Amino acid sequence: MTATLNPGKIYEKYQAGDKLTNAEVIYGAAFYKDLSDRLVYCGPTFHLAFTEANRVYMGLEGYMEARMRK
């Protein structure tokens, strides 16, 4: 994993509305999908973390779909 493919940095850029590279979008979508899939099984204590991870995954997935249409 390179320094640019850091899930925390990708999250910060996503939240700030900064430009993400294709590699960051692909990596971030896969990472946050996996994270949300794991958190959903951890019970109600982890519901907020699951919700946020899933929201980020869905947003990044939307970016990927939009870029593929171009």
CHARMM internal coordinates of N, CA and C (Angstrom, degrees):
IC EDIT
DIST 1 N 1 CA 1.4505
DIST 1 CA 1 C 1.5260
ANGL 1 N 1 CA 1 C 108.69
DIST 1 C 2 N 1.3056
ANGL 1 CA 1 C 2 N 115.55
DIHE 1 N 1 CA 1 C 2 N 126.63
DIST 2 N 2 CA 1.4622
ANGL 1 C 2 N 2 CA 119.05
DIHE 1 CA 1 C 2 N 2 CA 178.49
DIST 2 CA 2 C 1.5148
ANGL 2 N 2 CA 2 C 109.71
DIHE 1 C 2 N 2 CA 2 C -84.51
DIST 2 C 3 N 1.3100
ANGL 2 CA 2 C 3 N 115.99
DIHE 2 N 2 CA 2 C 3 N 169.34
DIST 3 N 3 CA 1.4585
ANGL 2 C 3 N 3 CA 120.85
DIHE 2 CA 2 C 3 N 3 CA -178.46
DIST 3 CA 3 C 1.5254
ANGL 3 N 3 CA 3 C 111.96
DIHE 2 C 3 N 3 CA 3 C -61.27
DIST 3 C 4 N 1.3319
ANGL 3 CA 3 C 4 N 117.90
DIHE 3 N 3 CA 3 C 4 N -32.26
DIST 4 N 4 CA 1.4620
ANGL 3 C 4 N 4 CA 119.96
DIHE 3 CA 3 C 4 N 4 CA -178.89
DIST 4 CA 4 C 1.5250
ANGL 4 N 4 CA 4 C 111.96
DIHE 3 C 4 N 4 CA 4 C -75.84
DIST 4 C 5 N 1.3236
ANGL 4 CA 4 C 5 N 117.61
DIHE 4 N 4 CA 4 C 5 N -20.01
DIST 5 N 5 CA 1.4518
ANGL 4 C 5 N 5 CA 120.46
DIHE 4 CA 4 C 5 N 5 CA 179.64
DIST 5 CA 5 C 1.5257
ANGL 5 N 5 CA 5 C 110.23
DIHE 4 C 5 N 5 CA 5 C -99.43
DIST 5 C 6 N 1.3056
ANGL 5 CA 5 C 6 N 114.96
DIHE 5 N 5 CA 5 C 6 N 55.49
DIST 6 N 6 CA 1.4485
ANGL 5 C 6 N 6 CA 123.04
DIHE 5 CA 5 C 6 N 6 CA 179.08
DIST 6 CA 6 C 1.5313
ANGL 6 N 6 CA 6 C 107.40
DIHE 5 C 6 N 6 CA 6 C -105.21
DIST 6 C 7 N 1.3358
ANGL 6 CA 6 C 7 N 118.81
DIHE 6 N 6 CA 6 C 7 N 120.87
DIST 7 N 7 CA 1.4612
ANGL 6 C 7 N 7 CA 120.32
DIHE 6 CA 6 C 7 N 7 CA -176.57
DIST 7 CA 7 C 1.5323
ANGL 7 N 7 CA 7 C 113.71
DIHE 6 C 7 N 7 CA 7 C -56.22
DIST 7 C 8 N 1.3220
ANGL 7 CA 7 C 8 N 116.72
DIHE 7 N 7 CA 7 C 8 N -36.80
DIST 8 N 8 CA 1.4614
ANGL 7 C 8 N 8 CA 120.13
DIHE 7 CA 7 C 8 N 8 CA 178.58
DIST 8 CA 8 C 1.5246
ANGL 8 N 8 CA 8 C 112.14
DIHE 7 C 8 N 8 CA 8 C -65.00
DIST 8 C 9 N 1.3226
ANGL 8 CA 8 C 9 N 116.27
DIHE 8 N 8 CA 8 C 9 N -43.21
DIST 9 N 9 CA 1.4725
ANGL 8 C 9 N 9 CA 120.74
DIHE 8 CA 8 C 9 N 9 CA 178.70
DIST 9 CA 9 C 1.5246
ANGL 9 N 9 CA 9 C 110.72
DIHE 8 C 9 N 9 CA 9 C -67.73
DIST 9 C 10 N 1.3336
ANGL 9 CA 9 C 10 N 116.60
DIHE 9 N 9 CA 9 C 10 N -39.56
DIST 10 N 10 CA 1.4602
ANGL 9 C 10 N 10 CA 120.28
DIHE 9 CA 9 C 10 N 10 CA 177.86
DIST 10 CA 10 C 1.5214
ANGL 10 N 10 CA 10 C 109.73
DIHE 9 C 10 N 10 CA 10 C -61.85
DIST 10 C 11 N 1.3290
ANGL 10 CA 10 C 11 N 116.65
DIHE 10 N 10 CA 10 C 11 N -42.53
DIST 11 N 11 CA 1.4629
ANGL 10 C 11 N 11 CA 120.95
DIHE 10 CA 10 C 11 N 11 CA 178.13
DIST 11 CA 11 C 1.5259
ANGL 11 N 11 CA 11 C 110.96
DIHE 10 C 11 N 11 CA 11 C -61.16
DIST 11 C 12 N 1.3285
ANGL 11 CA 11 C 12 N 116.54
DIHE 11 N 11 CA 11 C 12 N -45.52
DIST 12 N 12 CA 1.4673
ANGL 11 C 12 N 12 CA 120.51
DIHE 11 CA 11 C 12 N 12 CA 179.65
DIST 12 CA 12 C 1.5277
ANGL 12 N 12 CA 12 C 111.13
DIHE 11 C 12 N 12 CA 12 C -60.58
DIST 12 C 13 N 1.3250
ANGL 12 CA 12 C 13 N 116.54
DIHE 12 N 12 CA 12 C 13 N -44.64
DIST 13 N 13 CA 1.4661
ANGL 12 C 13 N 13 CA 120.11
DIHE 12 CA 12 C 13 N 13 CA 179.51
DIST 13 CA 13 C 1.5246
ANGL 13 N 13 CA 13 C 110.53
DIHE 12 C 13 N 13 CA 13 C -65.43
DIST 13 C 14 N 1.3246
ANGL 13 CA 13 C 14 N 117.43
DIHE 13 N 13 CA 13 C 14 N -41.35
DIST 14 N 14 CA 1.4642
ANGL 13 C 14 N 14 CA 122.34
DIHE 13 CA 13 C 14 N 14 CA 178.94
DIST 14 CA 14 C 1.5304
ANGL 14 N 14 CA 14 C 110.07
DIHE 13 C 14 N 14 CA 14 C -60.87
DIST 14 C 15 N 1.3250
ANGL 14 CA 14 C 15 N 116.39
DIHE 14 N 14 CA 14 C 15 N -46.46
DIST 15 N 15 CA 1.4668
ANGL 14 C 15 N 15 CA 121.46
DIHE 14 CA 14 C 15 N 15 CA -179.63
DIST 15 CA 15 C 1.5298
ANGL 15 N 15 CA 15 C 111.95
DIHE 14 C 15 N 15 CA 15 C -63.78
DIST 15 C 16 N 1.3315
ANGL 15 CA 15 C 16 N 116.26
DIHE 15 N 15 CA 15 C 16 N -38.08
DIST 16 N 16 CA 1.4555
ANGL 15 C 16 N 16 CA 121.01
DIHE 15 CA 15 C 16 N 16 CA -177.76
DIST 16 CA 16 C 1.5256
ANGL 16 N 16 CA 16 C 112.49
DIHE 15 C 16 N 16 CA 16 C -80.53
DIST 16 C 17 N 1.3283
ANGL 16 CA 16 C 17 N 116.71
DIHE 16 N 16 CA 16 C 17 N -11.50
DIST 17 N 17 CA 1.4619
ANGL 16 C 17 N 17 CA 120.05
DIHE 16 CA 16 C 17 N 17 CA -177.53
DIST 17 CA 17 C 1.5124
ANGL 17 N 17 CA 17 C 112.96
DIHE 16 C 17 N 17 CA 17 C 79.12
DIST 17 C 18 N 1.3330
ANGL 17 CA 17 C 18 N 115.84
DIHE 17 N 17 CA 17 C 18 N 18.89
DIST 18 N 18 CA 1.4626
ANGL 17 C 18 N 18 CA 120.25
DIHE 17 CA 17 C 18 N 18 CA 178.21
DIST 18 CA 18 C 1.5256
ANGL 18 N 18 CA 18 C 110.30
DIHE 17 C 18 N 18 CA 18 C -75.72
DIST 18 C 19 N 1.3206
ANGL 18 CA 18 C 19 N 115.42
DIHE 18 N 18 CA 18 C 19 N 157.79
DIST 19 N 19 CA 1.4644
ANGL 18 C 19 N 19 CA 121.14
DIHE 18 CA 18 C 19 N 19 CA -179.80
DIST 19 CA 19 C 1.5260
ANGL 19 N 19 CA 19 C 110.19
DIHE 18 C 19 N 19 CA 19 C -66.16
DIST 19 C 20 N 1.3236
ANGL 19 CA 19 C 20 N 115.05
DIHE 19 N 19 CA 19 C 20 N 136.55
DIST 20 N 20 CA 1.4591
ANGL 19 C 20 N 20 CA 122.12
DIHE 19 CA 19 C 20 N 20 CA 175.93
DIST 20 CA 20 C 1.5277
ANGL 20 N 20 CA 20 C 109.01
DIHE 19 C 20 N 20 CA 20 C -113.87
DIST 20 C 21 N 1.3130
ANGL 20 CA 20 C 21 N 116.23
DIHE 20 N 20 CA 20 C 21 N 140.57
DIST 21 N 21 CA 1.4644
ANGL 20 C 21 N 21 CA 120.18
DIHE 20 CA 20 C 21 N 21 CA 176.24
DIST 21 CA 21 C 1.5319
ANGL 21 N 21 CA 21 C 108.50
DIHE 20 C 21 N 21 CA 21 C -74.67
DIST 21 C 22 N 1.3220
ANGL 21 CA 21 C 22 N 116.20
DIHE 21 N 21 CA 21 C 22 N 164.25
DIST 22 N 22 CA 1.4605
ANGL 21 C 22 N 22 CA 120.11
DIHE 21 CA 21 C 22 N 22 CA 175.94
DIST 22 CA 22 C 1.5280
ANGL 22 N 22 CA 22 C 110.88
DIHE 21 C 22 N 22 CA 22 C -58.04
DIST 22 C 23 N 1.3209
ANGL 22 CA 22 C 23 N 117.01
DIHE 22 N 22 CA 22 C 23 N -41.83
DIST 23 N 23 CA 1.4650
ANGL 22 C 23 N 23 CA 121.58
DIHE 22 CA 22 C 23 N 23 CA 179.90
DIST 23 CA 23 C 1.5301
ANGL 23 N 23 CA 23 C 110.70
DIHE 22 C 23 N 23 CA 23 C -61.90
DIST 23 C 24 N 1.3271
ANGL 23 CA 23 C 24 N 116.87
DIHE 23 N 23 CA 23 C 24 N -41.31
DIST 24 N 24 CA 1.4617
ANGL 23 C 24 N 24 CA 120.42
DIHE 23 CA 23 C 24 N 24 CA 178.80
DIST 24 CA 24 C 1.5235
ANGL 24 N 24 CA 24 C 111.39
DIHE 23 C 24 N 24 CA 24 C -65.91
DIST 24 C 25 N 1.3146
ANGL 24 CA 24 C 25 N 117.25
DIHE 24 N 24 CA 24 C 25 N -40.32
DIST 25 N 25 CA 1.4632
ANGL 24 C 25 N 25 CA 121.03
DIHE 24 CA 24 C 25 N 25 CA 179.41
DIST 25 CA 25 C 1.5227
ANGL 25 N 25 CA 25 C 110.10
DIHE 24 C 25 N 25 CA 25 C -64.43
DIST 25 C 26 N 1.3235
ANGL 25 CA 25 C 26 N 117.29
DIHE 25 N 25 CA 25 C 26 N -46.81
DIST 26 N 26 CA 1.4691
ANGL 25 C 26 N 26 CA 121.39
DIHE 25 CA 25 C 26 N 26 CA -178.68
DIST 26 CA 26 C 1.5293
ANGL 26 N 26 CA 26 C 110.53
DIHE 25 C 26 N 26 CA 26 C -64.42
DIST 26 C 27 N 1.3152
ANGL 26 CA 26 C 27 N 116.62
DIHE 26 N 26 CA 26 C 27 N -48.33
DIST 27 N 27 CA 1.4578
ANGL 26 C 27 N 27 CA 120.76
DIHE 26 CA 26 C 27 N 27 CA -179.54
DIST 27 CA 27 C 1.5247
ANGL 27 N 27 CA 27 C 110.74
DIHE 26 C 27 N 27 CA 27 C -64.37
DIST 27 C 28 N 1.3223
ANGL 27 CA 27 C 28 N 116.39
DIHE 27 N 27 CA 27 C 28 N -45.87
DIST 28 N 28 CA 1.4643
ANGL 27 C 28 N 28 CA 120.63
DIHE 27 CA 27 C 28 N 28 CA -179.15
DIST 28 CA 28 C 1.5136
ANGL 28 N 28 CA 28 C 112.79
DIHE 27 C 28 N 28 CA 28 C -62.12
DIST 28 C 29 N 1.3182
ANGL 28 CA 28 C 29 N 117.35
DIHE 28 N 28 CA 28 C 29 N -42.92
DIST 29 N 29 CA 1.4668
ANGL 28 C 29 N 29 CA 120.77
DIHE 28 CA 28 C 29 N 29 CA 178.98
DIST 29 CA 29 C 1.5237
ANGL 29 N 29 CA 29 C 110.31
DIHE 28 C 29 N 29 CA 29 C -61.54
DIST 29 C 30 N 1.3285
ANGL 29 CA 29 C 30 N 117.06
DIHE 29 N 29 CA 29 C 30 N -44.93
DIST 30 N 30 CA 1.4655
ANGL 29 C 30 N 30 CA 120.54
DIHE 29 CA 29 C 30 N 30 CA 179.55
DIST 30 CA 30 C 1.5262
ANGL 30 N 30 CA 30 C 110.98
DIHE 29 C 30 N 30 CA 30 C -64.77
DIST 30 C 31 N 1.3236
ANGL 30 CA 30 C 31 N 116.89
DIHE 30 N 30 CA 30 C 31 N -43.00
DIST 31 N 31 CA 1.4558
ANGL 30 C 31 N 31 CA 121.11
DIHE 30 CA 30 C 31 N 31 CA -178.88
DIST 31 CA 31 C 1.5217
ANGL 31 N 31 CA 31 C 111.30
DIHE 30 C 31 N 31 CA 31 C -63.87
DIST 31 C 32 N 1.3380
ANGL 31 CA 31 C 32 N 117.03
DIHE 31 N 31 CA 31 C 32 N -50.19
DIST 32 N 32 CA 1.4641
ANGL 31 C 32 N 32 CA 119.74
DIHE 31 CA 31 C 32 N 32 CA -176.23
DIST 32 CA 32 C 1.5218
ANGL 32 N 32 CA 32 C 112.63
DIHE 31 C 32 N 32 CA 32 C -72.79
DIST 32 C 33 N 1.3328
ANGL 32 CA 32 C 33 N 118.37
DIHE 32 N 32 CA 32 C 33 N -25.52
DIST 33 N 33 CA 1.4658
ANGL 32 C 33 N 33 CA 121.42
DIHE 32 CA 32 C 33 N 33 CA 172.31
DIST 33 CA 33 C 1.5250
ANGL 33 N 33 CA 33 C 109.20
DIHE 32 C 33 N 33 CA 33 C -65.92
DIST 33 C 34 N 1.3258
ANGL 33 CA 33 C 34 N 116.76
DIHE 33 N 33 CA 33 C 34 N -48.57
DIST 34 N 34 CA 1.4613
ANGL 33 C 34 N 34 CA 121.13
DIHE 33 CA 33 C 34 N 34 CA 179.03
DIST 34 CA 34 C 1.5320
ANGL 34 N 34 CA 34 C 110.42
DIHE 33 C 34 N 34 CA 34 C -61.31
DIST 34 C 35 N 1.3249
ANGL 34 CA 34 C 35 N 116.65
DIHE 34 N 34 CA 34 C 35 N -44.30
DIST 35 N 35 CA 1.4541
ANGL 34 C 35 N 35 CA 120.82
DIHE 34 CA 34 C 35 N 35 CA -179.94
DIST 35 CA 35 C 1.5232
ANGL 35 N 35 CA 35 C 111.49
DIHE 34 C 35 N 35 CA 35 C -61.34
DIST 35 C 36 N 1.3244
ANGL 35 CA 35 C 36 N 117.39
DIHE 35 N 35 CA 35 C 36 N -47.08
DIST 36 N 36 CA 1.4633
ANGL 35 C 36 N 36 CA 119.94
DIHE 35 CA 35 C 36 N 36 CA -179.48
DIST 36 CA 36 C 1.5245
ANGL 36 N 36 CA 36 C 110.93
DIHE 35 C 36 N 36 CA 36 C -65.61
DIST 36 C 37 N 1.3349
ANGL 36 CA 36 C 37 N 117.64
DIHE 36 N 36 CA 36 C 37 N -37.95
DIST 37 N 37 CA 1.4646
ANGL 36 C 37 N 37 CA 121.03
DIHE 36 CA 36 C 37 N 37 CA 177.27
DIST 37 CA 37 C 1.5252
ANGL 37 N 37 CA 37 C 111.43
DIHE 36 C 37 N 37 CA 37 C -61.10
DIST 37 C 38 N 1.3102
ANGL 37 CA 37 C 38 N 117.04
DIHE 37 N 37 CA 37 C 38 N -36.90
DIST 38 N 38 CA 1.4643
ANGL 37 C 38 N 38 CA 120.46
DIHE 37 CA 37 C 38 N 38 CA 179.69
DIST 38 CA 38 C 1.5290
ANGL 38 N 38 CA 38 C 111.68
DIHE 37 C 38 N 38 CA 38 C -76.33
DIST 38 C 39 N 1.3254
ANGL 38 CA 38 C 39 N 116.72
DIHE 38 N 38 CA 38 C 39 N -40.89
DIST 39 N 39 CA 1.4599
ANGL 38 C 39 N 39 CA 120.17
DIHE 38 CA 38 C 39 N 39 CA -177.40
DIST 39 CA 39 C 1.5250
ANGL 39 N 39 CA 39 C 113.11
DIHE 38 C 39 N 39 CA 39 C -66.92
DIST 39 C 40 N 1.3243
ANGL 39 CA 39 C 40 N 117.66
DIHE 39 N 39 CA 39 C 40 N -31.30
DIST 40 N 40 CA 1.4572
ANGL 39 C 40 N 40 CA 120.56
DIHE 39 CA 39 C 40 N 40 CA -177.55
DIST 40 CA 40 C 1.5279
ANGL 40 N 40 CA 40 C 111.49
DIHE 39 C 40 N 40 CA 40 C -60.53
DIST 40 C 41 N 1.3222
ANGL 40 CA 40 C 41 N 118.04
DIHE 40 N 40 CA 40 C 41 N -27.99
DIST 41 N 41 CA 1.4613
ANGL 40 C 41 N 41 CA 122.23
DIHE 40 CA 40 C 41 N 41 CA -179.69
DIST 41 CA 41 C 1.5287
ANGL 41 N 41 CA 41 C 113.78
DIHE 40 C 41 N 41 CA 41 C -86.61
DIST 41 C 42 N 1.3186
ANGL 41 CA 41 C 42 N 117.13
DIHE 41 N 41 CA 41 C 42 N -2.85
DIST 42 N 42 CA 1.4688
ANGL 41 C 42 N 42 CA 120.75
DIHE 41 CA 41 C 42 N 42 CA -175.10
DIST 42 CA 42 C 1.5233
ANGL 42 N 42 CA 42 C 113.82
DIHE 41 C 42 N 42 CA 42 C -88.09
DIST 42 C 43 N 1.2981
ANGL 42 CA 42 C 43 N 117.18
DIHE 42 N 42 CA 42 C 43 N -1.47
DIST 43 N 43 CA 1.4545
ANGL 42 C 43 N 43 CA 120.21
DIHE 42 CA 42 C 43 N 43 CA 175.81
DIST 43 CA 43 C 1.5127
ANGL 43 N 43 CA 43 C 113.74
DIHE 42 C 43 N 43 CA 43 C 93.41
DIST 43 C 44 N 1.3416
ANGL 43 CA 43 C 44 N 114.52
DIHE 43 N 43 CA 43 C 44 N -179.23
DIST 44 N 44 CA 1.4702
ANGL 43 C 44 N 44 CA 120.18
DIHE 43 CA 43 C 44 N 44 CA -172.89
DIST 44 CA 44 C 1.5269
ANGL 44 N 44 CA 44 C 114.80
DIHE 43 C 44 N 44 CA 44 C -63.57
DIST 44 C 45 N 1.2972
ANGL 44 CA 44 C 45 N 118.01
DIHE 44 N 44 CA 44 C 45 N -24.84
DIST 45 N 45 CA 1.4622
ANGL 44 C 45 N 45 CA 120.69
DIHE 44 CA 44 C 45 N 45 CA 179.20
DIST 45 CA 45 C 1.5220
ANGL 45 N 45 CA 45 C 111.06
DIHE 44 C 45 N 45 CA 45 C -61.22
DIST 45 C 46 N 1.3206
ANGL 45 CA 45 C 46 N 117.07
DIHE 45 N 45 CA 45 C 46 N -31.09
DIST 46 N 46 CA 1.4583
ANGL 45 C 46 N 46 CA 122.14
DIHE 45 CA 45 C 46 N 46 CA -176.19
DIST 46 CA 46 C 1.5294
ANGL 46 N 46 CA 46 C 113.11
DIHE 45 C 46 N 46 CA 46 C -101.85
DIST 46 C 47 N 1.3360
ANGL 46 CA 46 C 47 N 116.98
DIHE 46 N 46 CA 46 C 47 N 12.97
DIST 47 N 47 CA 1.4630
ANGL 46 C 47 N 47 CA 120.19
DIHE 46 CA 46 C 47 N 47 CA -175.95
DIST 47 CA 47 C 1.5312
ANGL 47 N 47 CA 47 C 112.43
DIHE 46 C 47 N 47 CA 47 C -61.90
DIST 47 C 48 N 1.3157
ANGL 47 CA 47 C 48 N 118.14
DIHE 47 N 47 CA 47 C 48 N -42.73
DIST 48 N 48 CA 1.4680
ANGL 47 C 48 N 48 CA 119.92
DIHE 47 CA 47 C 48 N 48 CA -179.62
DIST 48 CA 48 C 1.5249
ANGL 48 N 48 CA 48 C 111.40
DIHE 47 C 48 N 48 CA 48 C -64.40
DIST 48 C 49 N 1.3256
ANGL 48 CA 48 C 49 N 116.90
DIHE 48 N 48 CA 48 C 49 N -41.23
DIST 49 N 49 CA 1.4665
ANGL 48 C 49 N 49 CA 120.03
DIHE 48 CA 48 C 49 N 49 CA 178.06
DIST 49 CA 49 C 1.5289
ANGL 49 N 49 CA 49 C 110.18
DIHE 48 C 49 N 49 CA 49 C -64.78
DIST 49 C 50 N 1.3374
ANGL 49 CA 49 C 50 N 117.03
DIHE 49 N 49 CA 49 C 50 N -41.70
DIST 50 N 50 CA 1.4659
ANGL 49 C 50 N 50 CA 120.89
DIHE 49 CA 49 C 50 N 50 CA 176.79
DIST 50 CA 50 C 1.5222
ANGL 50 N 50 CA 50 C 110.48
DIHE 49 C 50 N 50 CA 50 C -59.53
DIST 50 C 51 N 1.3317
ANGL 50 CA 50 C 51 N 116.81
DIHE 50 N 50 CA 50 C 51 N -46.56
DIST 51 N 51 CA 1.4627
ANGL 50 C 51 N 51 CA 121.44
DIHE 50 CA 50 C 51 N 51 CA -177.93
DIST 51 CA 51 C 1.5227
ANGL 51 N 51 CA 51 C 110.93
DIHE 50 C 51 N 51 CA 51 C -59.13
DIST 51 C 52 N 1.3157
ANGL 51 CA 51 C 52 N 117.31
DIHE 51 N 51 CA 51 C 52 N -44.88
DIST 52 N 52 CA 1.4693
ANGL 51 C 52 N 52 CA 120.78
DIHE 51 CA 51 C 52 N 52 CA -179.19
DIST 52 CA 52 C 1.5270
ANGL 52 N 52 CA 52 C 111.12
DIHE 51 C 52 N 52 CA 52 C -68.45
DIST 52 C 53 N 1.3289
ANGL 52 CA 52 C 53 N 117.18
DIHE 52 N 52 CA 52 C 53 N -44.38
DIST 53 N 53 CA 1.4604
ANGL 52 C 53 N 53 CA 119.87
DIHE 52 CA 52 C 53 N 53 CA 178.94
DIST 53 CA 53 C 1.5299
ANGL 53 N 53 CA 53 C 110.55
DIHE 52 C 53 N 53 CA 53 C -61.62
DIST 53 C 54 N 1.3174
ANGL 53 CA 53 C 54 N 116.99
DIHE 53 N 53 CA 53 C 54 N -40.32
DIST 54 N 54 CA 1.4590
ANGL 53 C 54 N 54 CA 120.82
DIHE 53 CA 53 C 54 N 54 CA -180.00
DIST 54 CA 54 C 1.5271
ANGL 54 N 54 CA 54 C 111.18
DIHE 53 C 54 N 54 CA 54 C -68.74
DIST 54 C 55 N 1.3294
ANGL 54 CA 54 C 55 N 117.00
DIHE 54 N 54 CA 54 C 55 N -37.88
DIST 55 N 55 CA 1.4662
ANGL 54 C 55 N 55 CA 121.26
DIHE 54 CA 54 C 55 N 55 CA 177.98
DIST 55 CA 55 C 1.5335
ANGL 55 N 55 CA 55 C 110.58
DIHE 54 C 55 N 55 CA 55 C -61.96
DIST 55 C 56 N 1.3260
ANGL 55 CA 55 C 56 N 116.37
DIHE 55 N 55 CA 55 C 56 N -44.30
DIST 56 N 56 CA 1.4596
ANGL 55 C 56 N 56 CA 120.96
DIHE 55 CA 55 C 56 N 56 CA 179.55
DIST 56 CA 56 C 1.5302
ANGL 56 N 56 CA 56 C 109.92
DIHE 55 C 56 N 56 CA 56 C -66.09
DIST 56 C 57 N 1.3241
ANGL 56 CA 56 C 57 N 116.78
DIHE 56 N 56 CA 56 C 57 N -43.60
DIST 57 N 57 CA 1.4627
ANGL 56 C 57 N 57 CA 120.33
DIHE 56 CA 56 C 57 N 57 CA 177.19
DIST 57 CA 57 C 1.5283
ANGL 57 N 57 CA 57 C 110.71
DIHE 56 C 57 N 57 CA 57 C -56.61
DIST 57 C 58 N 1.3201
ANGL 57 CA 57 C 58 N 116.81
DIHE 57 N 57 CA 57 C 58 N -48.97
DIST 58 N 58 CA 1.4598
ANGL 57 C 58 N 58 CA 120.17
DIHE 57 CA 57 C 58 N 58 CA -177.71
DIST 58 CA 58 C 1.5221
ANGL 58 N 58 CA 58 C 111.48
DIHE 57 C 58 N 58 CA 58 C -63.34
DIST 58 C 59 N 1.3296
ANGL 58 CA 58 C 59 N 117.48
DIHE 58 N 58 CA 58 C 59 N -37.69
DIST 59 N 59 CA 1.4548
ANGL 58 C 59 N 59 CA 120.93
DIHE 58 CA 58 C 59 N 59 CA 177.54
DIST 59 CA 59 C 1.5164
ANGL 59 N 59 CA 59 C 112.00
DIHE 58 C 59 N 59 CA 59 C -64.76
DIST 59 C 60 N 1.3312
ANGL 59 CA 59 C 60 N 116.24
DIHE 59 N 59 CA 59 C 60 N -45.51
DIST 60 N 60 CA 1.4636
ANGL 59 C 60 N 60 CA 120.41
DIHE 59 CA 59 C 60 N 60 CA 179.79
DIST 60 CA 60 C 1.5211
ANGL 60 N 60 CA 60 C 110.93
DIHE 59 C 60 N 60 CA 60 C -67.61
DIST 60 C 61 N 1.3157
ANGL 60 CA 60 C 61 N 116.86
DIHE 60 N 60 CA 60 C 61 N -35.81
DIST 61 N 61 CA 1.4637
ANGL 60 C 61 N 61 CA 120.70
DIHE 60 CA 60 C 61 N 61 CA 176.45
DIST 61 CA 61 C 1.5355
ANGL 61 N 61 CA 61 C 109.62
DIHE 60 C 61 N 61 CA 61 C -62.86
DIST 61 C 62 N 1.3228
ANGL 61 CA 61 C 62 N 116.37
DIHE 61 N 61 CA 61 C 62 N -38.66
DIST 62 N 62 CA 1.4611
ANGL 61 C 62 N 62 CA 120.23
DIHE 61 CA 61 C 62 N 62 CA 175.97
DIST 62 CA 62 C 1.5147
ANGL 62 N 62 CA 62 C 112.07
DIHE 61 C 62 N 62 CA 62 C -63.42
DIST 62 C 63 N 1.3279
ANGL 62 CA 62 C 63 N 116.76
DIHE 62 N 62 CA 62 C 63 N -38.81
DIST 63 N 63 CA 1.4633
ANGL 62 C 63 N 63 CA 120.56
DIHE 62 CA 62 C 63 N 63 CA 175.92
DIST 63 CA 63 C 1.5268
ANGL 63 N 63 CA 63 C 110.11
DIHE 62 C 63 N 63 CA 63 C -60.37
DIST 63 C 64 N 1.3433
ANGL 63 CA 63 C 64 N 116.04
DIHE 63 N 63 CA 63 C 64 N -45.28
DIST 64 N 64 CA 1.4697
ANGL 63 C 64 N 64 CA 119.64
DIHE 63 CA 63 C 64 N 64 CA -178.52
DIST 64 CA 64 C 1.5212
ANGL 64 N 64 CA 64 C 110.51
DIHE 63 C 64 N 64 CA 64 C -61.71
DIST 64 C 65 N 1.3101
ANGL 64 CA 64 C 65 N 117.03
DIHE 64 N 64 CA 64 C 65 N -44.33
DIST 65 N 65 CA 1.4636
ANGL 64 C 65 N 65 CA 120.34
DIHE 64 CA 64 C 65 N 65 CA -179.76
DIST 65 CA 65 C 1.5246
ANGL 65 N 65 CA 65 C 111.03
DIHE 64 C 65 N 65 CA 65 C -63.10
DIST 65 C 66 N 1.3192
ANGL 65 CA 65 C 66 N 116.85
DIHE 65 N 65 CA 65 C 66 N -42.41
DIST 66 N 66 CA 1.4695
ANGL 65 C 66 N 66 CA 120.37
DIHE 65 CA 65 C 66 N 66 CA 179.83
DIST 66 CA 66 C 1.5286
ANGL 66 N 66 CA 66 C 111.18
DIHE 65 C 66 N 66 CA 66 C -64.14
DIST 66 C 67 N 1.3192
ANGL 66 CA 66 C 67 N 116.29
DIHE 66 N 66 CA 66 C 67 N -39.39
DIST 67 N 67 CA 1.4639
ANGL 66 C 67 N 67 CA 119.36
DIHE 66 CA 66 C 67 N 67 CA -179.40
DIST 67 CA 67 C 1.5158
ANGL 67 N 67 CA 67 C 111.60
DIHE 66 C 67 N 67 CA 67 C -70.59
DIST 67 C 68 N 1.3134
ANGL 67 CA 67 C 68 N 117.83
DIHE 67 N 67 CA 67 C 68 N -30.50
DIST 68 N 68 CA 1.4589
ANGL 67 C 68 N 68 CA 121.27
DIHE 67 CA 67 C 68 N 68 CA 179.61
DIST 68 CA 68 C 1.5275
ANGL 68 N 68 CA 68 C 110.71
DIHE 67 C 68 N 68 CA 68 C -71.64
DIST 68 C 69 N 1.3300
ANGL 68 CA 68 C 69 N 117.96
DIHE 68 N 68 CA 68 C 69 N -25.36
DIST 69 N 69 CA 1.4702
ANGL 68 C 69 N 69 CA 121.50
DIHE 68 CA 68 C 69 N 69 CA 179.58
DIST 69 CA 69 C 1.5024
ANGL 69 N 69 CA 69 C 112.83
DIHE 68 C 69 N 69 CA 69 C -74.32
DIST 69 C 70 N 1.3216
ANGL 69 CA 69 C 70 N 117.47
DIHE 69 N 69 CA 69 C 70 N -19.61
DIST 70 N 70 CA 1.4658
ANGL 69 C 70 N 70 CA 120.97
DIHE 69 CA 69 C 70 N 70 CA -177.78
DIST 70 CA 70 C 1.4996
ANGL 70 N 70 CA 70 C 111.17
DIHE 69 C 70 N 70 CA 70 C -74.67
END
COOR INIT
IC SEED 1 N 1 CA 1 C
IC BUILD
